[in-house]
Amino acid sequence: MAKSLQLNLISGRTINQGVAIEAGKEKPLYRTAAGIIEMDPSDFRKLGVWKNSNVRVTSEYGSVVVKAMETSQGPHPGIGFIPMGPWANAIINPDTYSTGMPTFKGVPVTVEPALNEPILLGIELVQKLCGVKVA
């Protein structure tokens, strides 16, 4: 069992993420739709975690806890997918290179088990990243 796994992260829009945004970014439904990382079954085995386990995803830009889900596409070993949203934004390069849009593809990340760490709601994550203390 590996303690961590290196993946190439990509991000994009999903139908579930889009539906959940309409209900409200502060709702648990949005966390369920976008606070995830889709991984190949072989990567679950390499990491030594079960599907639906909480994992910490870390890049040179930040770190976030999300739920590890089996990919709906693939097989694509070595690729992780996080839907666009605050969870992906926490770990992608914020530089837009004057385009107004960050690069959502090809971010090297490390994934490690985070079984006892919570997945924050979108609003909680944004507050944490902005340094807002919530009672």
PEJOHU-V419335 format. One record per residue. N is the residue number from 1. RES is the residue in three letters. PHI is phi as a letter, one per 20 degrees, with the letter a starting at -180 (NA if undefined). PSI is psi in degrees with one decimal (none if undefined). OMEGA is omega in whole degrees, 0 to 359 (999 if undefined). Layout:
n:res:phi:psi:omega
N:RES:PHI:PSI:OMEGA
N:RES:PHI:PSI:OMEGA
//
This chain:
n:res:phi:psi:omega
1:MET:NA:124.8:178
2:ALA:f:147.9:175
3:LYS:e:-24.9:178
4:SER:b:164.9:183
5:LEU:b:135.0:177
6:GLN:e:128.9:177
7:LEU:c:161.7:172
8:ASN:d:114.7:185
9:LEU:e:135.9:170
10:ILE:c:159.2:179
11:SER:c:157.8:179
12:GLY:a:177.6:179
13:ARG:e:149.3:174
14:THR:c:160.5:177
15:ILE:f:-45.6:180
16:ASN:f:-41.0:179
17:GLN:f:-42.6:179
18:GLY:f:-42.8:178
19:VAL:f:-43.4:182
20:ALA:f:-34.3:178
21:ILE:f:-40.9:181
22:GLU:f:-30.8:178
23:ALA:f:-27.4:179
24:GLY:p:128.7:182
25:LYS:f:-17.3:180
26:GLU:e:-1.6:184
27:LYS:e:152.0:176
28:PRO:g:-30.2:179
29:LEU:g:-37.6:179
30:TYR:f:-40.6:176
31:ARG:f:-42.0:180
32:THR:f:-35.1:183
33:ALA:e:-33.1:188
34:ALA:c:-14.0:179
35:GLY:e:50.0:185
36:ILE:c:163.1:166
37:ILE:c:126.6:174
38:GLU:e:131.0:182
39:MET:c:155.5:177
40:ASP:f:145.0:178
41:PRO:g:-36.0:180
42:SER:f:-29.6:178
43:ASP:f:-32.0:173
44:PHE:g:-45.6:181
45:ARG:f:-43.4:179
46:LYS:f:-39.0:181
47:LEU:f:-25.4:180
48:GLY:m:32.7:177
49:VAL:c:159.4:177
50:TRP:e:159.8:171
51:LYS:g:147.9:179
52:ASN:m:15.3:174
53:SER:e:149.7:173
54:ASN:f:137.3:179
55:VAL:c:153.6:174
56:ARG:d:127.9:178
57:VAL:d:124.2:185
58:THR:c:135.6:174
59:SER:c:-178.1:177
60:GLU:f:-9.0:183
61:TYR:d:-16.4:181
62:GLY:r:-170.5:184
63:SER:b:145.8:182
64:VAL:b:148.3:176
65:VAL:e:129.8:180
66:VAL:c:170.0:177
67:LYS:e:131.3:179
68:ALA:e:120.2:181
69:MET:d:151.2:175
70:GLU:f:136.5:183
71:THR:g:144.0:175
72:SER:e:-7.2:178
73:GLN:d:165.5:171
74:GLY:p:-169.0:17
75:PRO:f:144.7:178
76:HIS:b:68.7:178
77:PRO:f:141.5:179
78:GLY:n:-1.1:179
79:ILE:d:132.9:172
80:GLY:d:145.0:180
81:PHE:c:123.7:173
82:ILE:d:125.7:178
83:PRO:g:151.2:178
84:MET:g:139.2:180
85:GLY:q:-174.4:184
86:PRO:f:-28.2:180
87:TRP:f:-44.4:176
88:ALA:f:-42.5:182
89:ASN:f:-26.5:181
90:ALA:f:-18.5:187
91:ILE:c:2.7:177
92:ILE:e:162.6:180
93:ASN:f:120.8:181
94:PRO:f:-11.4:181
95:ASP:f:126.8:180
96:THR:e:-1.5:180
97:TYR:l:40.3:177
98:SER:m:19.4:178
99:THR:d:-16.3:184
100:GLY:n:-2.2:181
101:MET:c:124.3:178
102:PRO:f:166.3:177
103:THR:e:116.5:183
104:PHE:e:8.5:184
105:LYS:c:146.6:171
106:GLY:m:35.3:179
107:VAL:e:118.5:176
108:PRO:f:129.0:180
109:VAL:c:158.3:172
110:THR:d:131.7:178
111:VAL:d:133.0:178
112:GLU:b:153.2:179
113:PRO:g:141.7:176
114:ALA:b:50.9:191
115:LEU:g:-32.5:183
116:ASN:d:12.4:179
117:GLU:d:138.1:182
118:PRO:f:154.2:170
119:ILE:e:116.6:183
120:LEU:f:150.3:169
121:LEU:f:158.5:181
122:GLY:g:-46.5:181
123:ILE:f:-38.3:178
124:GLU:f:-40.9:180
125:LEU:f:-44.1:179
126:VAL:f:-42.3:178
127:GLN:f:-43.3:179
128:LYS:f:-47.1:181
129:LEU:f:-27.5:179
130:CYS:e:-1.8:179
131:GLY:m:20.1:179
132:VAL:e:126.6:178
133:LYS:e:128.8:181
134:VAL:d:133.9:182
135:ALA:f:none:999
//
